[in-house]
Amino acid sequence: MTVRRPLATTVPMKIVKEIREIAAYTGVEESQAVQILLGIGIAEWRKRVALELLRDGKVTFLKAAKIASLDLWEFADTLKDAKVEWVRTT
């Protein structure tokens, strides 16, 4: 069972219009559109942070994949797509 709780925030009218447009396009309620967009945004944020940390040598490949919430193969594809070099030779 997923526990949910209300979360209130103030957003610029421009974003409200975007949310309404997305909700109308996808045929869902505005609140569901926000949930979908938050999920996409969080997933993208996790990938960016993981790539940055790995590129900077701050985490291992395995740790970066966990931060990105991806399996190793998906994360390897993400690295390839982002053209991030992380293997260093001395």
N, C-alpha and C positions, 0 to 999 in steps of 0.2 A: 504494500500500500504506500503510495506516495503522499507524503505530508505536504500540504500547501498552506501558504499563509498570504494574506494580502500584503502588498508592498506599494506604498504611495510615493510618488515623486512628481515633480513639476518639470514639464518639458516645453521647449519652445513650440509655438504654434506651427512652425514649418514641419517639425517632426510629427506633430499630431496629424497634420494633413497627410504626411507620408504614410503613417500608420493606417489612417482611414482608407487611403488609396490601396494599400496592400491588402487590407481586410476585405475590401470590396472585390478586388481582383481575385483573391483566393477563396472568397465565399465563406469567410470565418468571422467570428466576432472580433472586435478590436482587441479585447484582452487576450484572445488566443493568438492574434497576429503579433502582439507584443511578446508573448511567450516564445513563439517561433523565432522571432528576430533576436531575442535575448539568447536563445540557444545557439543560433548561428554566430552571433557576436562573441559569445564566450568561447566557442570552439575555435574561432579564428584567433582570438586573443591568446588562447593556450598554445596554438601552433606557433604564433609569432614569438612568444616568450621562449618557448622551447628551442626554436631555431637560433634565436639570439644567444641564449645561454650556451648552446652547443658550439656555435661559431666562435664565441669568445673563450671557449675552453673551460667554462665554469661548471659544466655537468658532463656526464658520460652520455653516450648514445642511448643506452637503456633508460637512464634517468630522464633524458629529454623526451623520449617516446612516452614515458609515463606522464610527464607534465602535459604533453600534447593530447593525452588520452587516446593514443593510437597504438595499434599493435606494431611490432617492429617493421613489418613489410610496408604497412601504410606510411609509417614515419620515414622509411627509406625513400619511398616515392615522393613524399613531401620535400625531403632534402633535395632530391634530384630536380623536382619542379622549381624549387626556389634557388637552385644553383648555389647552395651553401656548401663551402668547402670546410670540412671539419677534421679530416685526417691530416695530421701534421707529421712530417718526417724531420729528424734532426740531422 
